[in-house]
Amino acid sequence: MDYKEKYDQWLESDYFDQQTKEELEAIAGDEEEIEERFYTELSFGTGGMRGIIGAGTNRVNIYTIRKATQGLANYISREGDKSKGVVISHDPRHMSREFAVEAALVLAANGIKAYLFDDLRPTPQLSFAVRQLEATAGIMVTASHNPPEYNGYKVYWEDGAQVVPPHDTGIIGEVNAIESFAEVKRVSKKEAQKEGLLEIISSEMDDKYTQALKDLALKPELVAEAGSDFDIVFTPLHGTGNIPVQRIFEELGFENLHVVPEQEEPDPDFSTVDYPNPEEPAVFELAIELARQKDADLIMAHDPDADRVGIAVKDDQGEWAFLNGNQVGVLLTDYILNSSKQVPDNGVIIKTVVTTEMINPIAKEYNLEVLNTLTGFKYIGEKIREFKEGKYDKEFIFGFEESYGYLYGTHARDKDAVVATMLIAEMALYYQQQGSSIYQQMSRLYEEHGYYKEDLEALRKPGKEGKEQIEQILKELREESPQKINNQPVVIKKDYLLGKSYNLETEEEVELDLPESNVLQFKLADDSLVTIRPSGTEPKIKFYFSVVGETEEIAEEKLVALKDEMMELVE
């Protein structure tokens, strides 16, 4: 069936509601728009699905949400434990509550109990609740930091981490096996509650989550003594982080937490920002205004589902400076190791292959291992599970990725901006009490370990044509790999799709102990790294750059030159 036949089917079938048909009638005659909405099924990938809200098979709507949930239900019926249920949460985006309820009603129709939060909650709290309720799985309705027209659907397994093999591919197979929306089961909300298959999660779960995070505080006595004199500006960017952050800060003793009033309430349009992403300095504009009024010591911002946090700190001239995800990860690692009463001999720091290499010399000081995973926090969660199961004699200490995601503790198995926000505030207070600052501590770490600099470039390639272009770029780089970049020989090429690492100097070939993924990485003779991968959530191909220099100026020059030459090769 081609895209036009699918379009006509949606218009003619009694299965689709009138509002959906009116939306489709409005684009009649626009062949490009019709093709874009129906040329393919919205991909349910290894991390779930994410896309533009709207009518069509290539859009997020109640029908594609139902289909995804039916696939999950089929997989649970085959491989999981139906009696343990599924936990569901959502962010404040358009249709998030409706999608969460639809997922619950499909699960109920399949005899699987749904535990549904009464309102929006952060992604890490969903992960926490899956573990607390000993559920078989979890669903988080969110599109993270994407623009307001997007929404999405992430699936978690019983360990509280996003699904990984074999569960991810198994669920994908079940979703793809559904040939017709008529196969999807659904009951009414009233019927689901009557049968005991829909339960609203009480505030007791909030209490447990808050306590679990408070138990992870490294210097609670310091916060209790000096927290009242420390001013923090925080913005949830209209998302889920507002209530849990305010609560935990109040209970710990941070009395001067100032929430940006224009961004405090949930807003699916994220009307005060162009893009609700704490990686973007522009989202801090209102927070900086408030920080100047309050003479604040620290600024922090969450993304809408509160699994990522960005920060701004004062530099040596008293101006606000933004620290990137790598820098915050390094600072937190250093602070955690320095503040822990006992660092386990078998302790491990986990990061992704595109995250800073600066963590290696810091871990080495404590004789700790640094373990690399593929991009995606689900792989960090997977390693935590394997450690707990005794597959490796290792103990998880801290995990992070360059895209502002951090996890301390094992209460959750996904990145947790709430616990990270708590620790960052504690760390900033500690350095202030020492007559220093986060900014100055970062400078000391650079002086001690070398100036590591990283950056990211992304080429946006939307639509069907863009997807083909991304595939072609990776194909050409794989088949005709550069021998030199920035006048430095490529010494190691890692192809994670083939699972091979090639030493181009010795011609040695070794197997990579990581899952198959469409990622390429080139290591140069001066230890610079270039990593290329398609985004799993947006129509982009991403290029990650990493260099190290003896001075900041040398590192900056190397980074600029490396980026310029690499991007010339592909643009």
C-alpha positions in Angstrom: 0.0 0.0 0.0 1.5 3.3 -1.0 1.3 6.6 1.0 -1.7 7.9 -0.9 -3.7 4.7 -0.3 -2.9 4.9 3.4 -4.1 8.5 3.4 -7.4 7.5 1.8 -7.8 4.6 4.2 -7.5 6.9 7.2 -10.1 9.3 5.7 -12.5 6.5 5.0 -12.2 4.1 7.9 -14.6 4.3 10.8 -11.7 3.5 13.2 -10.3 7.0 13.1 -12.1 9.8 14.8 -13.5 12.9 13.2 -10.8 15.3 14.5 -8.2 13.1 12.8 -10.1 13.1 9.5 -10.6 16.9 9.6 -6.8 17.3 10.1 -6.2 15.1 7.1 -8.8 16.8 5.0 -7.0 20.1 5.6 -3.9 18.9 3.7 -5.9 17.4 0.7 -3.9 18.3 -2.4 -0.6 18.8 -0.6 1.1 15.8 -2.0 4.4 16.5 -0.2 2.8 16.8 3.2 0.7 13.7 2.6 3.7 11.7 1.6 5.7 12.9 4.6 2.9 11.7 6.9 2.3 8.3 5.3 5.4 7.2 3.4 6.5 5.1 6.4 5.5 3.9 9.8 6.8 6.1 12.7 9.8 4.1 13.7 9.7 2.3 17.0 13.4 1.9 17.6 15.6 0.6 20.4 14.8 3.7 22.5 11.1 3.8 21.8 9.7 6.4 19.4 9.7 10.2 19.0 8.1 12.3 16.3 5.9 15.2 15.4 2.3 15.1 16.8 -0.3 14.8 14.2 -2.4 12.5 12.0 -0.7 9.8 10.0 1.4 6.7 10.2 4.6 8.8 10.5 3.3 10.9 13.3 2.7 10.6 17.1 -1.0 10.2 17.8 -3.3 8.1 19.9 -3.3 5.4 17.2 0.5 5.0 16.9 0.7 5.2 20.7 -1.9 2.4 21.0 -0.1 0.3 18.5 3.2 0.7 20.2 1.6 -0.3 23.5 -0.1 -3.3 22.0 3.3 -4.5 20.8 4.7 -4.0 24.3 1.7 -5.9 25.7 2.2 -8.8 23.3 5.9 -9.0 24.2 5.1 -8.9 28.0 2.6 -11.7 27.5 5.2 -13.8 25.7 8.4 -13.0 27.6 7.5 -11.0 30.8 5.2 -11.3 33.8 1.8 -9.9 33.2 0.9 -10.0 36.8 3.5 -7.4 37.8 2.1 -4.6 35.7 3.5 -1.5 34.0 4.2 1.9 35.4 3.4 5.0 33.3 4.4 8.6 33.6 4.5 11.7 31.3 5.9 15.1 30.8 3.9 18.4 30.2 3.9 18.2 26.4 0.8 18.5 24.1 -1.2 15.2 24.4 1.2 13.7 27.0 -1.6 12.9 29.5 -3.9 11.6 26.7 -1.2 9.3 25.4 -0.4 8.0 28.9 -4.0 7.2 29.5 -4.4 5.5 26.1 -1.3 3.4 26.9 -2.9 2.4 30.2 -6.2 1.4 28.6 -4.5 -0.8 26.0 -2.5 -2.5 28.7 -5.6 -3.1 30.7 -7.4 -4.6 27.7 -4.6 -7.1 27.5 -4.9 -8.1 31.2 -1.9 -6.1 32.3 -2.3 -3.7 35.2 -1.2 -0.1 34.6 0.2 2.0 37.4 -0.4 5.6 36.3 0.9 8.7 38.0 -1.8 11.2 38.8 0.0 14.0 37.0 3.3 14.7 35.3 6.5 13.3 36.9 10.2 13.2 35.9 11.7 10.4 33.8 14.0 9.3 36.7 11.0 9.0 39.0 9.4 6.7 36.5 12.6 4.6 36.6 12.5 4.7 40.4 8.8 3.6 40.5 9.3 0.7 38.2 11.9 -0.7 40.7 9.8 0.2 43.8 6.6 -1.4 42.5 8.6 -4.4 41.1 6.8 -3.9 37.8 7.6 -5.7 34.6 8.0 -2.5 32.6 7.6 1.2 32.4 6.4 3.8 29.9 7.5 7.4 29.8 5.6 9.7 27.5 8.1 12.4 26.6 10.1 14.0 23.8 12.8 15.2 26.2 14.2 18.5 24.9 12.7 18.4 21.4 10.6 21.4 20.1 7.0 21.7 21.3 5.5 20.0 18.2 7.1 16.7 19.2 6.2 13.9 21.6 7.5 10.5 22.2 7.4 7.2 24.1 10.2 5.4 26.0 10.0 1.9 27.3 11.7 0.6 30.5 12.2 -3.0 31.7 11.9 -4.4 35.2 15.4 -3.2 36.3 14.3 0.4 35.7 16.5 1.0 32.7 15.4 1.6 29.1 15.1 -1.6 27.2 18.3 -3.2 25.7 18.7 -6.4 23.8 17.0 -8.8 23.7 14.0 -6.9 25.0 14.3 -3.9 22.7 14.4 -5.9 19.5 11.8 -8.2 20.8 9.4 -5.4 21.5 10.2 -3.8 18.1 9.4 -7.1 16.4 6.0 -7.3 18.1 5.1 -3.7 17.2 6.1 -4.3 13.6 4.1 -7.6 13.5 0.9 -5.6 14.0 -0.5 -5.3 10.5 -3.8 -3.4 11.3 -4.9 -1.0 14.0 -7.9 -3.4 14.4 -5.6 -5.8 16.2 -5.1 -3.2 19.0 -7.2 -3.9 22.1 -8.5 -1.2 24.3 -11.0 -0.8 27.2 -12.7 2.2 28.7 -11.1 3.9 31.8 -14.2 2.9 33.9 -13.9 -0.7 32.9 -10.1 -0.8 33.6 -10.6 0.6 37.1 -13.5 -1.7 37.8 -11.4 -4.7 36.9 -8.5 -3.5 39.1 -6.3 -3.0 36.0 -5.7 0.7 36.4 -4.3 2.2 39.6 -3.3 5.8 40.2 0.0 6.0 42.0 -0.2 7.9 45.4 2.0 10.6 46.8 3.7 7.9 48.8 5.9 7.3 45.8 7.0 11.0 45.9 8.0 10.6 49.5 10.1 7.5 48.8 11.8 9.1 45.8 12.7 12.2 47.8 14.1 10.2 50.7 16.1 8.0 48.3 17.8 11.2 46.9 18.3 12.8 50.3 20.1 9.6 51.4 22.6 10.2 48.6 23.7 13.6 49.8 27.4 13.6 50.5 27.6 16.5 52.9 24.1 17.0 54.3 25.6 18.5 57.5 27.3 21.2 55.4 24.0 22.1 53.7 22.2 22.2 57.0 24.7 24.5 58.5 25.5 26.8 55.5 22.7 26.2 52.9 20.7 29.2 54.1 23.4 31.6 53.0 23.7 30.2 49.5 21.4 31.6 46.7 20.4 29.3 43.8 18.3 30.2 40.8 16.6 27.2 39.2 14.4 26.8 36.1 12.5 23.7 35.2 11.9 25.2 31.7 8.1 24.6 32.1 8.8 20.9 32.8 8.6 18.2 35.5 11.5 19.2 37.7 9.9 22.1 39.6 8.1 20.2 42.5 10.7 17.6 43.3 13.6 20.1 43.2 11.8 22.6 45.4 10.9 19.8 47.9 14.3 18.2 48.2 16.1 21.6 48.5 13.8 22.7 51.3 14.2 19.5 53.2 18.0 19.6 53.0 18.3 23.2 54.0 18.8 25.2 50.9 16.5 28.0 51.9 17.2 30.4 49.1 16.1 28.6 46.0 14.7 31.1 43.5 12.6 29.5 40.8 12.2 31.5 37.6 8.6 32.5 37.8 8.0 32.8 34.1 9.2 29.2 33.6 7.9 27.6 36.8 4.5 26.3 35.6 4.1 23.4 33.0 3.7 24.8 29.5 3.5 22.5 26.5 4.5 25.4 24.2 7.6 26.2 26.2 6.6 29.8 25.4 9.6 31.5 27.0 12.2 29.6 24.9 12.8 28.6 21.3 14.0 25.2 22.3 13.7 23.7 25.9 17.2 22.4 26.0 19.6 23.2 28.9 22.5 22.7 26.5 21.5 26.0 24.9 22.7 29.2 26.7 19.7 31.1 25.4 17.4 29.3 27.8 19.2 30.8 30.7 18.3 34.4 29.8 15.5 34.8 32.3 17.4 32.9 34.9 20.4 35.2 34.6 18.2 38.2 35.0 16.8 36.7 38.2 20.3 35.7 39.4 21.5 39.3 39.0 18.6 40.6 41.1 19.2 38.0 43.8 23.0 38.1 43.6 22.8 34.3 43.2 25.7 31.9 43.5 24.6 29.3 41.0 22.1 28.8 38.2 20.6 25.4 37.1 18.1 24.4 34.4 16.4 21.1 33.6 15.0 19.8 30.4 11.2 19.1 30.4 11.3 15.5 31.7 14.1 16.4 34.2 16.7 13.8 33.2 19.2 16.4 32.1 20.6 19.5 33.8 22.7 22.5 32.7 24.4 25.0 34.9 25.9 28.5 34.8 28.5 29.6 37.4 30.4 32.9 38.0 33.9 33.1 36.5 36.8 35.0 38.0 35.4 38.3 36.9 32.0 37.6 38.4 30.4 37.0 34.9 28.1 34.1 34.3 29.8 31.2 32.4 28.2 28.1 31.1 29.8 24.7 31.8 29.2 21.9 29.3 28.1 18.4 30.1 31.6 17.0 30.0 32.9 19.6 32.4 30.1 19.0 34.9 30.6 15.3 34.7 34.3 15.7 35.4 33.6 18.0 38.3 31.0 15.7 39.8 33.3 12.7 39.5 36.1 14.5 41.2 33.8 15.8 44.0 32.2 12.4 44.6 35.5 10.6 44.8 37.0 13.3 47.1 33.9 13.3 49.3 33.2 9.6 49.6 34.3 8.0 52.9 35.5 5.0 51.2 36.1 4.4 47.5 35.7 0.7 46.6 38.7 -1.0 45.1 36.4 -2.5 42.4 34.7 0.8 41.7 33.8 1.9 38.1 33.0 5.2 36.5 30.8 4.6 33.4 30.7 7.0 30.4 29.7 6.8 26.8 32.2 6.6 23.9 31.5 10.2 22.9 32.1 11.5 26.5 35.3 13.3 27.6 38.5 11.3 28.0 39.5 13.6 30.8 37.8 11.3 33.3 40.6 8.7 32.7 43.4 10.5 34.6 41.0 11.4 37.4 39.9 7.8 37.9 43.5 6.7 37.7 44.3 8.6 40.8 41.9 6.3 42.7 42.9 3.2 40.8 39.4 3.0 39.3 38.3 1.6 36.0 36.5 3.8 33.4 34.1 1.8 31.4 32.8 3.0 28.0 29.4 2.2 26.6 27.6 3.1 23.4 25.8 6.4 23.3 22.6 6.3 25.3 22.1 6.1 29.1 20.3 2.8 28.7 23.7 1.1 28.3 24.9 2.6 31.5 21.8 1.3 33.2 22.5 -2.1 31.6 26.0 -2.2 33.2 24.6 -1.3 36.6 22.2 -4.3 36.4 25.1 -6.6 35.3 27.2 -5.4 38.3 24.3 -6.1 40.6 23.7 -9.5 39.2 27.3 -10.4 39.7 28.2 -10.8 36.1 31.3 -8.6 36.8 33.0 -8.1 40.2 32.5 -4.3 39.9 30.7 -1.6 41.8 29.0 1.4 40.2 30.1 4.8 41.5 29.0 7.3 38.9 27.8 7.5 35.3 27.5 10.3 32.9 27.3 11.4 29.3 28.3 14.5 27.5 24.7 15.5 26.8 24.1 16.7 30.4 23.0 13.4 31.8 24.3 12.1 35.2 23.4 9.4 37.7 24.7 9.0 41.2 23.2 6.1 43.1 21.3 3.1 41.9 17.8 4.2 42.9 17.1 4.8 39.2 18.7 3.3 36.2 18.4 6.3 33.9 20.0 9.8 34.2 18.5 11.8 37.0 18.7 15.6 36.9 17.0 15.9 40.3 19.8 14.1 42.2 22.4 15.8 40.0 20.9 19.2 40.8 21.2 18.3 44.5 24.8 17.3 44.2 25.8 20.2 42.0 24.4 22.7 44.6 26.1 20.8 47.4 29.4 20.9 45.5 29.1 24.6 44.8 28.4 25.3 48.4 31.4 23.2 49.5 33.8 25.0 47.2 32.4 28.4 48.3 33.0 27.4 51.9 36.6 26.6 51.0 37.1 30.1 49.5 37.0 28.7 46.0 34.3 28.0 43.3 33.2 25.5 40.8 34.8 27.6 38.1 38.2 27.7 39.9 38.0 23.9 40.6 37.5 23.3 36.9 40.6 25.4 36.1 42.7 23.4 38.7 41.6 20.1 37.1 42.7 21.4 33.7 46.0 22.5 35.0 46.6 19.1 36.6 45.3 16.7 33.9 45.6 18.7 30.7 43.2 20.9 28.7 40.6 18.5 27.3 38.2 20.2 24.9 35.1 18.7 23.2 32.5 20.0 20.8 29.6 18.7 18.7 28.5 19.6 15.2 25.2 18.3 13.8 23.9 18.3 10.2 20.1 18.4 10.2 18.6 16.2 7.5 14.8 16.0 7.8 12.4 13.8 5.9 12.8 10.8 3.7 15.6 12.5 1.6 17.5 13.5 4.7 17.4 10.0 6.1 19.0 8.7 2.8 21.6 11.4 3.0 22.6 10.4 6.5 23.0 6.8 5.5 25.1 7.9 2.5 27.5 10.0 4.6 28.1 7.1 7.0 28.5 4.6 4.1 31.2 6.8 2.4 33.1 7.4 5.7 33.0 3.7 6.4 34.2 2.6 2.9 36.6 5.5 2.2 37.9 6.5 5.6 40.2 9.5 5.9 43.9 8.6 6.4 44.6 12.0 7.9 42.6 14.7 9.7 44.0 18.0 10.7 47.5 16.8 9.6 47.4 14.0 12.0 47.4 10.4 10.9 44.4 8.3 11.8 45.8 5.5 13.9 42.7 3.7 15.0 39.4 3.3 13.3 36.5 1.8 15.3 33.4 0.6 13.4 30.7 -0.3 16.0 28.4 -1.5 13.2 30.9 -4.2 12.3 32.1 -4.6 15.9 35.7 -4.1 14.8 38.7 -1.9 15.9 41.4 -1.5 13.3 44.9 -0.3 14.1 46.0 1.4 10.9 49.7 1.4 11.9 50.1 -2.3 12.9 47.1 -3.6 10.8 45.9 -5.3 13.9 42.2 -6.0 14.2 40.3 -6.6 17.4 36.7 -7.3 18.3 34.7 -4.6 20.1 32.9 -5.8 23.2 29.9 -3.5 22.6 26.5 -4.0 20.9 26.2 -3.3 17.2 25.6 0.3 16.4 25.9 2.6 13.4 28.9 4.5 14.9 32.3 5.3 13.5 35.2 6.6 15.6 38.6 7.8 14.4 41.5 8.2 16.9 44.4 10.4 15.6 48.1 10.3 16.5 47.8 13.2 18.9 44.9 11.5 20.8 42.2 13.6 19.2 39.0 11.8 18.5 36.2 12.1 15.9 33.0 10.1 16.4 30.1 10.1 14.0 26.7 8.7 14.6 23.1 9.4 13.5 20.8 10.8 16.2 18.4 8.3 17.6 15.8 10.9 18.3 16.1 13.6 15.7 16.8 13.8 11.9 20.5 14.6 12.4 23.9 13.1 11.9 26.2 14.1 14.8 30.0 14.7 14.8 31.7 14.6 18.2 35.2 16.1 18.5 37.7 15.7 21.4 41.2 17.1 21.8 43.8 17.6 24.5 46.4 20.2 24.7 49.1 21.5 27.2 47.4 24.9 27.3 43.8 26.1 26.8 44.9 28.0 23.7 46.6 25.0 22.1 43.5 22.9 22.8 41.1 25.5 21.3 43.2 25.8 18.2 43.3 22.0 17.7 39.6 21.8 18.2 38.7 24.5 15.7 41.0 23.1 13.1 39.8 19.5 13.6 36.1 20.5 13.3 36.7 22.7 10.2 38.6 20.0 8.3 36.2 17.2 9.2 33.1 19.1 8.3 34.6 20.1 4.9 34.9 16.4 4.2 31.2 15.7 4.6 29.4 19.0 3.7 
